[in-house]
Amino acid sequence: MLTACAPMVSRESETDLERARRILSTTPLIDGHNDLPWAIRESRTGPRDVDAYDLRRRTAGHTDLERLGQGMVGGQFWSIYIPGEIADSGFARVQLEQIDIARRIVERYPEMFEWALTARDLRRVHKEGKIGSVLGLEGGHAIENSLGTLRVYHDLGARYMTLTHNVTTDWADAALDSATHGGLTEFGKEVVREMNRLGMLVDLSHVSPATMSDALEVTAAPVIFSHSGAQGVVNHKRNVPDAILKRLPANGGVVMVPFVTAFVSREVAAYAHEDALFQAEIRKRHGRDTVAVRREITARRVANPPPSATIPNVVEQIEYVRRVAGADHVGIGGDFDGITDVVVGLEDVSKYPALFAELVRRGWSDEDLRKLAGENILRAMERAEQVSANLRKIRGPSTRTIGELDGPPRPARKRRAAP
């Protein structure tokens, strides 16, 4: 059992960090998104080799057993992500490979990880001093327009699905791609209904505002945003508009704030936008001369170094979501091992207590800290499980197809990688 324990001190003499650790010792800190399975797939030294990517040692990435213990992580949604740009290359095959990697991670480290596919399991496993492990399927393209495939992923441990990644699917618009459908198609709405029946949380990170709105209209269960911030703080397309935040209390959903620098810092977002424009211009100027392109990019960054995001930037996001949506609707979705630039002070999975210590310093109550850590996402899961139990009594598995609901397929369009 490697989970760190809080020091035994009187409430009066507690430091901010000690209080944060005390809270995290009794309430599971459940992170909504960690890309370790993809990091293992892409490892330079042993791609797809779970044994070679030894979590009992210090890894090159953000996640290993020692740092998870230091971070007092109590539950983790392991992202089973595949790119939406690999059209015609077998989404389902790659997704099954990612599920295999994630399952092997959990099975290889029984002293730290245990499967926890329900809210009750997550609470139990945390009390046992382990990290409750569950899968989050990132990108609805992986179901290949098949509700049967969706059900199989659920059977294999997926307890949420992000309706899109960066590419608009045949049934849902993505935030960073063209708005082809104006939100969800009729088949997309049937996907949401079938997820409700299964008990899978509908994850609205990565989707367009219209898709968010349509999903909120259709769903009978709480939604989540597994790794998104608030547009009211940083006007990034991947963040959540105020109009959607204000609808979360009625839905019961949760925005799990990430540690993605461009999502939490206005300065980083502005720099990234300017840098993208600069790179597009020099690529246009130099064409295929990659050496010249790289030289100019490097020179610009030396002359104008990128800014850093800090813990106060993340706190500003968390407090904004709390202010607009309410304390019952905010959580944590770090996106570790899915990011390259890190927030100063939140460099890896060991750093969560530092974030909670800053919130303590800012006057957060124990109750609100517990909600942020895990109680909010656990409540959303419990409600989704209740909805599922009720729906299964009155409705069987949907056999509807995209052809039936949306008509003949539209001409295929070229996939592109979103920024």
C-alpha positions as CSV (number, residue, x, y, z in Angstrom):
1,M,0.0,0.0,0.0
2,L,1.8,3.1,-1.2
3,T,-0.8,5.9,-0.7
4,A,0.6,8.7,1.4
5,C,-1.0,9.4,4.7
6,A,-1.8,12.7,6.3
7,P,0.2,13.7,9.4
8,M,-1.6,13.5,12.7
9,V,-1.7,17.1,14.0
10,S,-4.3,19.3,15.7
11,R,-6.5,21.4,13.5
12,E,-5.2,24.6,15.2
13,S,-1.5,23.9,14.3
14,E,-2.1,22.6,10.8
15,T,-0.3,24.2,7.9
16,D,-2.1,24.7,4.6
17,L,-0.4,21.7,3.1
18,E,-1.1,19.5,6.2
19,R,-4.8,20.4,6.0
20,A,-4.8,19.5,2.3
21,R,-3.2,16.2,3.0
22,R,-5.7,15.4,5.8
23,I,-8.6,16.0,3.5
24,L,-7.1,13.9,0.7
25,S,-6.4,11.1,3.1
26,T,-10.1,10.7,3.8
27,T,-11.7,11.8,0.5
28,P,-10.6,10.1,-2.7
29,L,-8.9,12.5,-5.1
30,I,-10.3,11.3,-8.4
31,D,-8.6,12.6,-11.5
32,G,-10.7,12.6,-14.7
33,H,-8.0,12.2,-17.3
34,N,-4.5,10.7,-17.5
35,D,-3.0,9.6,-20.8
36,L,-0.5,7.1,-19.5
37,P,-1.8,4.3,-21.8
38,W,-1.0,6.5,-24.9
39,A,2.4,7.5,-23.4
40,I,3.3,3.8,-23.2
41,R,2.1,3.1,-26.7
42,E,4.3,6.0,-28.0
43,S,7.3,5.2,-25.7
44,R,10.6,5.6,-27.7
45,T,12.3,2.8,-25.8
46,G,9.5,0.1,-25.6
47,P,6.4,1.1,-27.5
48,R,3.3,-0.7,-26.2
49,D,5.4,-2.6,-23.7
50,V,3.8,-2.2,-20.3
51,D,6.6,-4.2,-18.5
52,A,9.3,-2.1,-20.0
53,Y,7.6,1.1,-19.0
54,D,8.2,0.3,-15.3
55,L,6.1,2.4,-13.0
56,R,8.0,1.1,-10.0
57,R,10.8,3.3,-11.2
58,R,10.9,7.0,-12.0
59,T,9.5,7.3,-15.5
60,A,10.3,9.9,-18.2
61,G,6.7,11.0,-18.1
62,H,4.4,12.4,-15.4
63,T,3.2,9.2,-13.8
64,D,4.7,6.4,-11.7
65,L,3.8,4.7,-8.5
66,E,6.0,6.7,-6.1
67,R,4.7,10.0,-7.5
68,L,1.0,8.8,-7.4
69,G,1.5,8.0,-3.8
70,Q,3.0,11.4,-3.1
71,G,0.1,13.0,-4.9
72,M,-2.4,11.1,-2.8
73,V,-4.4,10.1,-5.9
74,G,-7.4,8.0,-4.8
75,G,-9.0,7.3,-8.2
76,Q,-8.0,7.6,-11.8
77,F,-9.8,7.6,-15.1
78,W,-7.2,6.2,-17.4
79,S,-7.7,7.6,-20.9
80,I,-8.1,5.1,-23.7
81,Y,-7.4,7.6,-26.4
82,I,-6.8,7.2,-30.1
83,P,-6.4,10.0,-32.7
84,G,-9.4,10.9,-34.8
85,E,-7.1,11.5,-37.8
86,I,-6.4,7.8,-38.4
87,A,-9.5,7.4,-40.6
88,D,-9.6,4.1,-42.5
89,S,-6.8,2.7,-40.4
90,G,-9.1,0.8,-38.0
91,F,-10.3,2.9,-35.0
92,A,-11.7,-0.2,-33.2
93,R,-8.4,-2.2,-33.6
94,V,-6.3,0.7,-32.1
95,Q,-8.9,1.3,-29.4
96,L,-8.9,-2.3,-28.3
97,E,-5.1,-2.2,-28.2
98,Q,-5.3,0.8,-25.9
99,I,-7.8,-0.9,-23.7
100,D,-5.4,-3.9,-23.5
101,I,-2.5,-1.6,-22.5
102,A,-4.7,0.1,-19.8
103,R,-5.9,-3.2,-18.4
104,R,-2.3,-4.6,-18.3
105,I,-1.2,-1.5,-16.3
106,V,-3.8,-2.1,-13.7
107,E,-3.1,-5.8,-13.5
108,R,0.7,-5.4,-13.3
109,Y,0.7,-3.3,-10.1
110,P,-1.9,-4.9,-7.7
111,E,-0.2,-3.2,-4.8
112,M,-1.3,0.2,-6.1
113,F,-4.2,-0.3,-8.6
114,E,-7.5,-2.0,-8.4
115,W,-10.4,-2.0,-10.8
116,A,-13.3,0.2,-9.6
117,L,-16.1,0.5,-12.1
118,T,-18.7,2.0,-9.8
119,A,-18.7,4.9,-7.4
120,R,-19.1,2.5,-4.5
121,D,-16.0,0.6,-5.7
122,L,-14.0,3.8,-5.9
123,R,-14.8,4.6,-2.3
124,R,-14.0,1.1,-1.1
125,V,-10.7,0.9,-3.0
126,H,-9.6,4.3,-1.6
127,K,-10.3,3.1,2.0
128,E,-8.1,0.1,1.2
129,G,-5.2,2.5,0.4
130,K,-5.2,1.8,-3.4
131,I,-6.0,3.8,-6.5
132,G,-9.4,2.9,-8.0
133,S,-8.9,2.5,-11.7
134,V,-11.5,3.0,-14.4
135,L,-11.3,3.7,-18.1
136,G,-12.4,6.9,-20.0
137,L,-12.8,6.4,-23.7
138,E,-11.6,9.6,-25.5
139,G,-13.2,10.1,-28.9
140,G,-16.5,8.8,-30.2
141,H,-15.0,8.0,-33.5
142,A,-13.8,4.8,-31.8
143,I,-17.3,3.3,-31.9
144,E,-17.3,3.5,-35.7
145,N,-20.9,4.5,-35.7
146,S,-22.0,1.3,-33.9
147,L,-23.9,1.1,-30.7
148,G,-22.9,-2.5,-30.4
149,T,-19.3,-1.4,-30.3
150,L,-20.1,1.2,-27.7
151,R,-21.6,-1.6,-25.5
152,V,-18.5,-3.7,-25.9
153,Y,-16.3,-0.8,-24.7
154,H,-18.5,-0.5,-21.7
155,D,-18.2,-4.2,-20.9
156,L,-14.4,-3.8,-21.1
157,G,-14.4,-1.1,-18.4
158,A,-15.1,2.3,-20.1
159,R,-17.3,4.4,-17.8
160,Y,-17.2,7.6,-19.8
161,M,-16.9,8.4,-23.5
162,T,-15.8,11.8,-24.9
163,L,-18.2,12.3,-27.8
164,T,-15.5,13.6,-30.0
165,H,-11.8,14.3,-29.9
166,N,-10.4,17.0,-32.2
167,V,-12.1,15.7,-35.3
168,T,-15.9,16.1,-36.0
169,T,-17.4,12.6,-36.3
170,D,-20.3,11.5,-38.5
171,W,-22.7,12.4,-35.7
172,A,-21.1,15.1,-33.5
173,D,-19.3,18.4,-34.0
174,A,-15.9,18.9,-32.4
175,A,-14.6,22.1,-30.8
176,L,-11.5,22.3,-32.9
177,D,-12.9,21.1,-36.3
178,S,-15.6,22.3,-38.7
179,A,-19.2,22.4,-37.4
180,T,-20.8,20.0,-39.9
181,H,-24.0,19.0,-38.0
182,G,-24.8,22.0,-35.9
183,G,-24.3,19.8,-32.8
184,L,-25.5,16.2,-32.5
185,T,-27.3,14.4,-35.3
186,E,-30.2,12.1,-34.5
187,F,-27.8,9.2,-34.3
188,G,-25.6,11.3,-32.0
189,K,-28.6,11.8,-29.7
190,E,-29.2,8.0,-29.8
191,V,-25.6,7.5,-28.7
192,V,-26.2,9.7,-25.7
193,R,-29.4,7.8,-24.8
194,E,-27.6,4.5,-25.1
195,M,-24.8,5.8,-22.9
196,N,-27.5,6.7,-20.3
197,R,-28.9,3.2,-20.4
198,L,-25.4,1.7,-20.0
199,G,-24.4,4.0,-17.2
200,M,-21.6,5.6,-19.1
201,L,-21.0,9.3,-18.3
202,V,-21.3,11.6,-21.4
203,D,-18.0,13.5,-21.6
204,L,-18.3,16.9,-23.3
205,S,-14.6,17.9,-23.4
206,H,-13.5,18.4,-27.0
207,V,-17.0,19.0,-28.4
208,S,-18.5,22.2,-29.8
209,P,-20.8,24.4,-27.8
210,A,-23.8,23.2,-29.9
211,T,-22.9,19.6,-29.2
212,M,-22.7,20.4,-25.5
213,S,-26.1,22.0,-25.7
214,D,-27.7,19.2,-27.6
215,A,-26.3,16.6,-25.2
216,L,-27.6,18.5,-22.2
217,E,-31.1,18.5,-23.8
218,V,-31.0,14.7,-24.5
219,T,-29.2,13.2,-21.5
220,A,-31.1,11.9,-18.5
221,A,-27.9,11.6,-16.4
222,P,-25.2,14.1,-15.4
223,V,-22.5,15.0,-18.0
224,I,-18.9,15.6,-17.3
225,F,-16.1,17.6,-18.9
226,S,-13.1,15.3,-18.1
227,H,-10.5,17.9,-18.9
228,S,-11.8,21.4,-19.8
229,G,-11.6,24.8,-18.3
230,A,-13.8,27.9,-18.5
231,Q,-14.0,30.2,-21.4
232,G,-14.8,33.1,-19.1
233,V,-11.2,32.9,-17.9
234,V,-9.4,31.9,-21.1
235,N,-11.2,32.2,-24.4
236,H,-10.0,28.9,-25.8
237,K,-12.3,26.7,-27.9
238,R,-11.6,23.7,-25.7
239,N,-13.0,25.5,-22.7
240,V,-16.6,25.6,-21.6
241,P,-18.8,28.7,-22.3
242,D,-20.6,30.4,-19.4
243,A,-24.0,29.5,-21.0
244,I,-23.2,25.8,-20.6
245,L,-21.7,26.3,-17.1
246,K,-24.9,27.9,-15.9
247,R,-26.9,24.8,-17.1
248,L,-24.8,22.3,-15.0
249,P,-26.7,22.7,-11.7
250,A,-29.9,21.5,-13.3
251,N,-28.0,18.6,-14.9
252,G,-25.8,17.7,-12.0
253,G,-22.7,17.7,-14.2
254,V,-19.0,18.3,-13.4
255,V,-16.3,20.4,-15.1
256,M,-12.9,18.7,-14.3
257,V,-10.3,21.5,-14.6
258,P,-7.1,20.5,-16.4
259,F,-3.5,21.5,-16.1
260,V,-3.2,22.3,-19.8
261,T,-1.2,25.6,-19.9
262,A,-3.1,27.1,-22.9
263,F,-6.4,26.3,-21.3
264,V,-5.7,28.0,-17.9
265,S,-3.4,30.9,-18.7
266,R,-4.4,33.9,-20.9
267,E,-0.8,34.7,-21.6
268,V,0.1,31.2,-22.7
269,A,-3.0,31.0,-24.9
270,A,-2.2,34.3,-26.5
271,Y,1.4,33.2,-27.1
272,A,0.3,29.9,-28.6
273,H,-2.1,31.7,-31.0
274,E,0.6,34.1,-32.1
275,D,3.1,31.2,-32.5
276,A,0.7,29.3,-34.6
277,L,0.2,32.2,-37.0
278,F,4.0,32.7,-37.1
279,Q,4.7,29.1,-38.0
280,A,2.0,29.1,-40.7
281,E,3.6,32.2,-42.2
282,I,7.2,30.8,-42.3
283,R,6.1,27.5,-43.6
284,K,4.3,29.3,-46.4
285,R,7.5,31.3,-47.0
286,H,10.0,28.4,-46.9
287,G,7.9,25.6,-48.2
288,R,9.6,22.2,-47.7
289,D,12.8,23.7,-46.3
290,T,12.3,22.2,-42.8
291,V,15.7,23.3,-41.7
292,A,14.9,27.0,-42.4
293,V,11.5,26.6,-40.7
294,R,13.0,25.1,-37.6
295,R,15.7,27.7,-37.5
296,E,13.2,30.6,-37.5
297,I,10.9,29.0,-34.9
298,T,13.9,28.5,-32.6
299,A,15.2,32.0,-33.1
300,R,11.8,33.5,-32.3
301,R,11.4,31.5,-29.1
302,V,14.9,32.4,-28.0
303,A,14.1,36.1,-28.6
304,N,10.6,35.8,-27.2
305,P,10.4,32.9,-24.7
306,P,6.9,31.4,-24.0
307,P,5.3,32.4,-20.8
308,S,4.6,29.9,-18.0
309,A,1.3,28.9,-16.4
310,T,1.2,28.7,-12.6
311,I,-0.9,27.2,-9.8
312,P,-2.8,30.5,-9.4
313,N,-3.9,30.2,-13.0
314,V,-5.4,26.8,-12.3
315,V,-7.0,28.1,-9.1
316,E,-8.6,31.0,-11.1
317,Q,-10.2,28.4,-13.3
318,I,-11.5,26.3,-10.4
319,E,-12.9,29.3,-8.6
320,Y,-14.5,30.6,-11.7
321,V,-16.3,27.3,-12.3
322,R,-17.4,27.2,-8.7
323,R,-18.7,30.8,-8.9
324,V,-20.7,30.3,-12.1
325,A,-21.8,26.7,-11.9
326,G,-21.5,26.1,-8.1
327,A,-19.3,24.2,-5.7
328,D,-21.1,20.9,-6.6
329,H,-19.9,21.1,-10.2
330,V,-16.1,21.3,-10.3
331,G,-13.5,18.6,-10.2
332,I,-9.9,17.9,-11.4
333,G,-8.8,16.4,-14.8
334,G,-5.1,17.0,-15.0
335,D,-4.4,15.5,-18.4
336,F,-1.0,14.3,-17.2
337,D,1.0,12.4,-19.8
338,G,-1.1,14.0,-22.5
339,I,0.6,17.4,-22.2
340,T,4.1,18.6,-23.0
341,D,4.2,22.0,-21.3
342,V,3.4,21.8,-17.6
343,V,2.0,24.2,-15.0
344,V,4.8,25.5,-12.7
345,G,4.1,23.7,-9.4
346,L,2.0,21.0,-11.0
347,E,4.7,19.3,-12.9
348,D,3.5,15.7,-12.4
349,V,1.1,13.5,-10.4
350,S,2.9,14.1,-7.1
351,K,1.8,17.8,-7.0
352,Y,-2.0,17.6,-6.3
353,P,-1.6,18.5,-2.5
354,A,0.1,21.7,-3.5
355,L,-2.9,22.8,-5.5
356,F,-5.2,21.9,-2.6
357,A,-2.9,23.8,-0.2
358,E,-3.3,26.9,-2.3
359,L,-7.1,26.6,-2.1
360,V,-6.9,26.2,1.6
361,R,-4.8,29.4,1.8
362,R,-7.6,31.1,-0.2
363,G,-10.2,30.1,2.4
364,W,-11.9,27.1,0.9
365,S,-13.9,25.0,3.3
366,D,-13.2,21.4,4.0
367,E,-16.6,20.5,2.5
368,D,-15.9,22.3,-0.8
369,L,-12.4,20.8,-1.0
370,R,-13.9,17.3,-0.6
371,K,-16.4,18.1,-3.4
372,L,-13.6,19.2,-5.7
373,A,-11.4,16.3,-4.9
374,G,-13.9,13.5,-5.6
375,E,-17.3,13.9,-4.1
376,N,-18.7,15.7,-7.1
377,I,-17.6,13.2,-9.7
378,L,-18.7,10.3,-7.4
379,R,-22.1,11.9,-7.1
380,A,-22.3,12.2,-10.9
381,M,-21.4,8.5,-11.2
382,E,-23.9,7.4,-8.6
383,R,-26.7,9.3,-10.4
384,A,-25.6,7.9,-13.8
385,E,-25.8,4.4,-12.2
386,Q,-29.3,5.1,-10.9
387,V,-30.5,6.3,-14.3
388,S,-29.0,3.2,-15.9
389,A,-30.7,0.9,-13.5
390,N,-34.1,2.6,-14.2
391,L,-33.7,2.6,-18.0
392,R,-32.6,-1.0,-18.2
393,K,-36.0,-2.0,-16.7
394,I,-37.9,-0.3,-19.5
395,R,-35.6,-0.4,-22.5
396,G,-33.3,-3.0,-24.1
397,P,-30.1,-2.3,-26.1
398,S,-30.7,0.1,-29.0
399,T,-30.3,-1.4,-32.4
400,R,-30.7,1.8,-34.3
401,T,-28.2,2.6,-37.0
402,I,-26.8,5.9,-38.3
403,G,-28.3,5.1,-41.7
404,E,-31.8,4.7,-40.2
405,L,-31.6,7.9,-38.2
406,D,-29.4,10.2,-40.3
407,G,-30.0,9.0,-43.8
408,P,-27.4,8.1,-46.5
409,P,-23.8,8.9,-45.6
410,R,-22.4,12.1,-46.8
411,P,-19.4,12.1,-49.1
412,A,-16.2,11.4,-47.1
413,R,-14.1,14.5,-46.4
414,K,-10.4,14.6,-45.7
415,R,-9.5,14.3,-42.1
416,R,-7.2,16.9,-40.7
417,A,-5.3,17.2,-37.4
418,A,-6.8,20.0,-35.3
419,P,-4.4,22.5,-33.6
